[in-house]
Amino acid sequence: MRQLWSNRLIERGVVTAARRAGHDGQVRQNPSDVNDSLDARVEDLLEPPLPPPPPGEAKRVKTAVTAQRLQDINSSLRVFPEGFSFFSSRLENTIRARRDALDAAKPSIDWSTAEELAFATILADGIAIRLTGQDTERGTFSQRHAVLHDAKTAKHLLRSRRCLRPKRPLKFTTAH
């Protein structure tokens, strides 16, 4: 693609072949030069490690959520935009089964459901979430489904963003 575009620029007279050749060499060499220069400065670039928290600090932080709040969040996650189309009935059944897990006689939730409820709770508290890395949208082995895609419109749906705050979506971003 780069070659096709550079040929087009040469044809249009925007750049010369000599300038393109020089640029190609610079693009390939520059990252290597920068990397080599960083090797000598590794110690200068490292941030000092943070001191460990005082003993017992984790026990003092309150992260519990009431059962009623989880039920409310779970109910809000049941809502899909009108006309939303899942890619498969298997995916739809999986997503809807998560919502039914808390309504069972003996509520039981799996890792995926717990993660989704945790994200939605954090967002409902007004705290932004940013996930980066491989499989951040769908999750490893497709368990997360933080982002759903409408089969007909290809629009993205991040249900956790609108949890309990339908008029003011919160910041939930994924990047891979």
Secondary structure, 3 states (H helix, E strand, C coil): CHHHHHHHHHHCCCCCHHHHHHHHHHHHHHHHHHHHHHHCCHHHHCCCCCCCCCCCHHHHCCCCCCHHHHHHHHHHCCCCCCCCCCCCHHHHHHHHHHHHHCCCCCCCCCHHHHHHHHHHHHHHCCCCEEEECCCCCCCHHHCCCCCEECCCCCCEECHHHHCCCCCCCCCEEEEC
